[in-house]
Amino acid sequence: MVGRILHSTSVYIMLIALSLFILMPIGWMLTAALKPSTAPVFTYPPEWFPTKYWEWKTFRDALFEENFFIYTRNTVILVLLNVVGALFSCSMIAYAFARLKFRGKNLLFTILVATMLLPGPVLLIPQFLLFYRIGWYNTYFPLFVPAFTGNAFFIFLLRQYMKTLPIELDEAARIDGASYWGIYWRIILPLSIPALTVVAVFQFLATWNDFFGPLIYLDDPDKFTLALGLATMVRRVGTEWNEVMAANLVAVIPVLIVYFLAQNKLIGGIASVGLKG
């Protein structure tokens, strides 16, 4: 009994220490955002608490004096388009690989998985030239249209999950007269919500934090995303670092909210993805 209590106590102490270590950068950003503009932000040793007073108006200045809401609006639009595109395209392709029978299915799936071995920089120049020549430069099309063509990792994840569902469900639905689309829409998708949640959250994080894509394809400041807009604040002459830290903290809040709302299905979806061949 005593040994079990000591073991649990030591585990909780290590978890608390690790959590504090992970939250340390966020805590430093918060104290830096609350400092007045005249106070030095980067000091050694770090000043964790402002010595005089906390300026909460820094958050107001960061949100209203910058184009923060324009960047957020642009990012939300791209997030919605990418999440919808990834869920629709990847689930349909995964359904075909997992539940349908057709010639060359295994070969096509092997080729699909092999594309994950290609590094992103190899495809960067061809993709940019393609989108530039068809007139998509300085538009949002290069940033969300690829999501509607599928993602190899998401397809693999959904396919593995769908293969764990009993095939008798499809057979019973076919006897009742359901089409392939009806089976996909009414049976497979509702049962695949945990795996779809994983895809949605991963796609949300990738789009929300994407900096490289908007940097390459966008040239109009009114079209900048949140990640690119925050980078312009850093590059600006006479940077108000307290405002930069406040804006970064606000940009993190949606990520925390999404994870808090989806954590149960997210963890369950990752844990329940089988490795059935």
C-alpha positions in Angstrom: 0.0 0.0 0.0 2.7 2.4 1.0 4.8 1.5 -2.1 1.8 2.1 -4.4 1.2 5.6 -2.8 4.9 6.5 -3.2 4.8 5.3 -6.8 1.7 7.3 -7.6 3.2 10.4 -5.9 6.4 10.2 -7.8 4.5 9.8 -11.1 2.4 12.9 -10.4 5.5 14.9 -9.4 7.2 14.0 -12.7 4.1 14.8 -14.7 3.7 18.2 -12.9 7.4 19.0 -13.5 7.1 18.0 -17.1 4.0 20.1 -17.6 5.6 23.2 -16.0 8.6 22.7 -18.3 6.4 22.5 -21.4 4.3 25.5 -20.3 7.4 27.6 -19.5 7.6 29.3 -23.0 3.9 30.2 -22.8 4.3 31.7 -19.3 7.3 33.7 -20.5 5.2 35.0 -23.5 2.4 36.0 -21.1 4.7 38.0 -18.9 6.4 39.6 -21.9 3.0 40.6 -23.3 2.0 42.2 -20.0 5.2 44.3 -19.8 5.0 48.0 -20.8 6.5 48.9 -24.2 9.3 50.7 -22.6 10.4 47.7 -20.5 13.0 45.3 -22.0 11.4 42.0 -23.0 14.6 40.0 -23.5 16.5 40.0 -20.3 18.8 37.5 -18.5 17.8 36.1 -16.2 14.2 36.3 -17.5 11.9 38.6 -15.6 8.9 36.3 -15.0 6.7 39.0 -13.4 6.7 42.7 -14.4 8.2 44.7 -11.6 5.8 47.7 -11.9 2.4 46.8 -13.3 0.8 44.7 -15.9 -0.4 46.3 -19.1 -3.5 44.4 -20.2 -4.1 46.9 -22.9 -1.3 45.3 -24.9 -3.8 42.6 -26.0 -6.2 45.3 -27.1 -3.5 47.1 -29.1 -2.4 43.9 -30.7 -5.9 42.9 -31.8 -7.2 46.3 -33.0 -4.2 48.3 -34.1 -2.8 45.5 -36.3 -4.7 43.7 -39.1 -5.2 40.8 -36.7 -8.8 40.2 -37.4 -8.2 40.3 -41.2 -5.4 37.6 -40.8 -7.7 35.6 -38.6 -10.6 35.7 -41.0 -8.4 34.6 -43.9 -7.0 31.8 -41.8 -10.4 30.6 -40.7 -11.6 30.5 -44.3 -8.6 28.4 -45.3 -9.0 26.1 -42.3 -12.7 25.4 -43.2 -11.9 24.7 -46.8 -9.0 22.5 -46.0 -10.8 20.5 -43.4 -13.9 20.0 -45.6 -11.7 19.0 -48.5 -9.6 16.6 -46.5 -12.6 14.9 -44.9 -14.5 14.5 -48.2 -11.7 13.4 -50.5 -9.7 11.2 -48.0 -12.8 9.4 -46.7 -14.0 8.6 -50.2 -10.7 7.3 -51.4 -10.2 5.3 -48.1 -13.6 3.8 -48.5 -12.8 2.6 -52.0 -9.5 1.0 -50.8 -11.0 -0.5 -47.7 -14.5 -1.8 -48.8 -14.6 -2.1 -52.5 -13.1 -4.8 -54.7 -11.5 -3.8 -58.1 -8.5 -4.8 -60.2 -5.2 -3.3 -59.2 -6.4 -2.0 -55.8 -3.3 -3.3 -53.9 -1.0 -1.9 -56.5 -2.6 1.5 -56.4 -2.6 1.6 -52.6 1.1 0.7 -52.6 1.8 3.6 -55.0 -0.2 5.9 -52.8 1.7 4.9 -49.6 5.0 5.3 -51.5 4.2 8.9 -52.3 4.7 9.6 -48.5 8.4 8.9 -49.1 8.7 12.0 -51.3 10.1 15.0 -49.4 8.1 18.2 -49.7 11.0 20.3 -51.2 11.2 18.0 -54.2 7.6 18.9 -55.2 7.9 22.6 -54.3 9.2 24.0 -57.6 7.0 22.0 -59.9 3.9 22.8 -57.9 4.8 26.5 -57.8 5.3 26.6 -61.5 2.1 24.8 -62.2 0.0 27.1 -60.0 1.8 30.2 -61.3 1.2 29.3 -65.0 -2.5 28.6 -64.5 -2.9 32.0 -62.8 -3.3 30.9 -59.2 -0.5 33.0 -57.8 -1.6 35.5 -55.1 -4.9 33.5 -54.7 -6.1 31.0 -52.1 -6.5 28.2 -54.6 -3.0 26.7 -54.1 -3.6 26.7 -50.4 -6.9 24.7 -50.3 -7.4 22.9 -53.7 -4.8 20.2 -52.9 -6.8 19.2 -49.8 -9.7 18.1 -52.2 -7.3 15.7 -54.0 -6.5 13.6 -50.9 -3.6 13.2 -48.5 -1.7 9.9 -48.5 -1.3 9.8 -44.7 -5.0 10.6 -44.0 -6.1 8.0 -46.6 -3.9 5.4 -45.1 -5.2 6.1 -41.6 -8.9 6.1 -42.6 -8.4 3.0 -44.7 -6.9 1.1 -41.8 -9.8 2.2 -39.5 -12.5 1.3 -42.1 -11.0 -2.2 -42.6 -11.7 -2.9 -38.9 -15.4 -2.4 -39.4 -17.3 -5.7 -40.0 -17.9 -6.3 -43.7 -21.3 -7.8 -42.8 -22.6 -4.3 -42.4 -22.0 -3.7 -46.1 -23.5 -7.0 -47.1 -26.6 -6.4 -45.0 -27.0 -2.9 -46.5 -26.6 -4.3 -50.1 -29.4 -6.8 -49.4 -31.6 -4.0 -48.3 -30.9 -2.2 -51.6 -28.4 0.4 -50.5 -26.0 1.7 -53.1 -22.2 2.1 -52.6 -22.8 5.8 -51.9 -25.5 5.0 -49.4 -23.3 2.5 -47.5 -20.5 5.1 -47.5 -22.7 8.0 -46.3 -25.1 6.3 -43.9 -22.9 3.5 -42.4 -19.2 3.9 -42.9 -18.9 7.6 -42.2 -20.9 7.6 -38.9 -18.9 4.7 -37.6 -15.6 6.4 -38.6 -16.2 9.6 -36.6 -13.2 8.9 -34.3 -10.8 8.5 -37.2 -12.4 11.5 -39.1 -11.9 13.6 -36.0 -8.1 12.8 -36.1 -8.0 13.8 -39.7 -9.9 17.0 -39.0 -7.7 18.0 -36.1 -4.5 17.3 -37.9 -5.6 19.2 -40.9 -6.8 22.1 -38.8 -3.4 22.3 -37.1 -1.5 22.0 -40.4 -3.5 24.8 -42.0 -3.7 27.1 -38.9 0.1 27.0 -38.4 1.0 26.9 -42.1 3.6 29.6 -42.8 5.5 28.4 -45.8 2.6 28.0 -48.2 1.2 31.5 -47.7 4.7 32.9 -47.8 5.2 31.5 -51.3 1.9 32.0 -52.9 0.5 35.2 -51.4 1.7 38.7 -52.1 -1.2 40.9 -51.1 -1.0 41.8 -47.4 -4.8 41.8 -47.2 -4.7 38.1 -48.0 -2.1 37.1 -45.4 -2.9 34.4 -43.0 -2.3 34.6 -39.3 1.1 32.9 -39.3 2.3 35.1 -42.1 0.8 38.2 -40.5 2.6 37.6 -37.2 5.8 37.1 -39.1 5.4 40.6 -40.6 5.0 42.1 -37.2 8.4 40.6 -36.2 10.1 41.9 -39.3 8.7 45.4 -38.8 11.1 48.2 -37.8 10.6 49.2 -34.2 8.9 46.0 -33.3 6.7 46.2 -30.1 7.6 42.8 -28.7 5.0 42.9 -26.1 2.3 43.3 -28.8 3.9 40.5 -30.8 3.8 38.2 -27.7 0.2 39.1 -27.0 -0.9 38.4 -30.6 0.9 35.0 -30.6 -0.9 34.1 -27.3 -4.3 34.9 -28.8 -3.4 32.9 -31.9 -2.7 29.8 -29.7 -6.2 30.0 -28.1 -8.2 28.4 -31.0 -5.7 25.4 -31.0 -6.2 24.8 -27.3 -10.0 25.1 -27.7 -10.1 22.6 -30.6 -8.0 20.1 -28.7 -10.1 20.5 -25.5 -13.3 19.9 -27.4 -12.0 16.9 -29.5 -9.6 15.3 -27.1 -11.8 12.3 -26.2 -12.5 11.4 -29.9 -9.0 12.3 -30.9 -7.3 10.0 -28.4 -9.9 7.3 -29.0 -9.5 7.6 -32.8 -5.7 7.3 -32.6 -5.9 4.3 -30.3 -8.5 2.5 -32.3 -6.9 2.7 -35.7 -6.0 -1.0 -36.4 -3.2 -2.3 -38.5 -5.3 -4.8 -40.4 -3.9 -5.5 -43.8 
